[in-house]
Amino acid sequence: MKTETNQIFHEPVLLNEVVECLQVSDDKWYIDATAGGGGHTKGILNKGGKVLCIDRDLEAVAYLKEKFKQEIATGKVIIRQMNFNQIKDCVSQAGIAKIYGIIFDLGLSTYQIKKSTRGFSFNNDAMLDMRMSQEEKLTAKEIINNYSQNDLYEIFRKFGEENLAREIAYAIYRARSVKPIEKTGQLKQIVESIYKKAKVHTKINPATKVFQALRIEVNRELENLQIGINQAMDILIPGGRCAVISFHSLEDRIVKQFFNETVENKTGKIIYKRPLRASKLELRENPSSRSAKLRIIEKL
Ligand SMILES: C[S@@+](CC[C@H](N)C(=O)[O-])C[C@H]1O[C@@H](n2cnc3c(N)ncnc32)[C@H](O)[C@@H]1O
């Protein structure tokens, strides 16, 4: 799957597992709530299903429209640029009566991470943007330069589980009073200097947790997830399944807790007690599947 610049848009993770768990059957409607490069959508189409694709990213939607031109023309694919926190409205606007399965593959696509202008990665020096949807106003730059020192601390601690959150928030507060922090490189340097001062060594880049925390705040990722999976259970037919792939413990905790609640109130049945993980083969071929956890629930 390539973009015009000949880069891979995204390699889907746990593809066979998702398609199998959703029990895809001919001419039934499924939702790919995080369609990205359309890998899971393609898997569902290959099994004869129809797909309502949702993504909040304009670039992903443009890519999907081109990729599934034929399927759109034959009524097998519908594409909507929106936040999956409105998944219920999206289904009624599309006029689909019955939804048999839904997949949420959380986080960012490879394209979003690699595209330097999006500002998600500390490997490129770019403007601190990090918006999944180009239509939103709040950027990482806005947060870094305008949130109070205490709010920054809270974000780094809560969404990054960063032990040096207090020190980093203070260093940002000091640095921005000299000149605005606008680029990913500036922020990376500040975090690295705090780690160095504290003599803390990590296998991952010191900026990883701060960048994760900012991305979650910019895109309201945890709130959207909570709303999205709640609405997903409402729109599924009884017997329909919802699959969620998460990539870090904050997301997985929300999914696990929500699934347990649906079992308690007898509206859902968990398909596998433990989340499914990538096989050794997939790990070798697609290292970004390393932290992926797939949980599946069936609506009763
Ligand atoms: C990991 S990628 C999905 C990749 C896709 N499964 C594939 O096979 O190519 C996650 C995608 O979800 C989108 N996304 C994340 N949160 C969203 C939300 N709240 N509403 C809609 N799309 C969202 C991102 O823009 C990104 O394109």
The ligand as an ORCA input file, in Angstrom:
! r2SCAN-3c Opt
* xyz 0 1
  C      -3.576      2.990     13.452
  S      -4.339      3.964     12.242
  C      -5.453      2.823     11.498
  C      -4.852      2.057     10.386
  C      -5.825      1.201      9.608
  N      -6.456      0.210     10.435
  C      -5.133      0.539      8.436
  O      -5.166     -0.686      8.340
  O      -4.549      1.251      7.615
  C      -5.448      4.942     13.173
  C      -6.290      5.893     12.338
  O      -7.388      6.276     13.156
  C      -7.655      7.633     12.977
  N      -8.303      8.087     14.206
  C      -7.788      8.111     15.449
  N      -8.686      8.595     16.323
  C      -9.812      8.860     15.613
  C     -11.090      9.365     15.960
  N     -11.401      9.726     17.215
  N     -12.012      9.476     14.987
  C     -11.721      9.114     13.710
  N     -10.514      8.657     13.318
  C      -9.573      8.522     14.261
  C      -6.300      8.261     12.723
  O      -6.437      9.465     12.005
  C      -5.590      7.161     11.921
  O      -5.731      7.366     10.544
*
